[in-house]
Amino acid sequence: MSTPGRSPESGSPQVSPATIPLLLLGLLIGFFAGYFFLWWGLLGVLAVCVIAFTRVFAGKSRDAATAAILGVVAGYLIVILLALFRGVL
């Protein structure tokens, strides 16, 4: 039995099983890089982004690389914004 508007051959899109763990790991890396190293932590964030971009261009899992980038950037920005609002920076 097929649902209207969908062809029987189309299934749900496959997402890499490493997406959620890399998102959480990225959040941790970004958070700790910003918390302990502040502006030097930005180099760690850039390093993770470069590694993820190279994995995408090499044909590896795009979902996992995107999750890693989003996690690291979000974790770092959260710490920086908290520091700005608290008046530390």
N, C-alpha and C positions, 0 to 999 in steps of 0.2 A: 504494500500500500504506500503510495507516494503522496506527499503533501502538494497542494496546488502551488504552482509557481516555481517549483524546484524540479530539476531533472533527476531521475533515479540514480544517475552516475555520480552526481555531486554529493560529496560527504562534507562533514564538518572539516574546517581547515586544521591541519596538523600544526601544533605548536611544539617547539623544542622542549623536552623535559628539563633542560637546564635553565629555562627562562626564569622561573621563580627563584631558584637558589642563587643565580647570578644577580638578580635584582636585589635580593636581601644582602648578599655579599658586597655588592656595589654600594648600597646604603651604608653599611658598616665601614667600608674603606673610606668613602667620602666623608663620613661623620668624623672618624678618628683622624683622618688627614687634616681636616679643618680644625679640629679641637686641639690636637697636639702640635701641629706644625704651622698652623695658620696660613700665611702666604706661601710658605714653602710647600704646603700641602697641595697647592694648585698644580705643582709639578707632578705630583702623584696622580691627580685627576687627569691631567693631560696625557700622562703615560698610559693610563687605563684606556682613555679614549683612542689614542693612537693604536694600541694593541687591538682594540675591538674593531676599529676601521680596517686594519690589515686583515683581520679574520674574515670580515665581510667581503673584502675585495678578493680574498683567496677562495671564496666560495663556501665558506663554512656557515654555520648557523647564524642567520641574520637576526632571528628572534632573541637568541641568547646574547649576542653582541649588543643589540639595542637595549636590552634590559640592563646589561652591565653599565653602559653609558648613562642611561637614565638614572640608575641607582647611585652611581658615583657623583654625578652632577647634583642630583637632588640632595644627597647626604651632605655634600660640601656646602651647598647653598643654604641649607637649613641651619648649619652651624654658624655661617657667616651672618645670616640674617638675625639669628639669636644674639650674636655678639653685638651687632649694630643696635638692636633694640634695647639691649641691656646697658649700652653705653661703654662697652669694653673697647671697641674700636674707635 
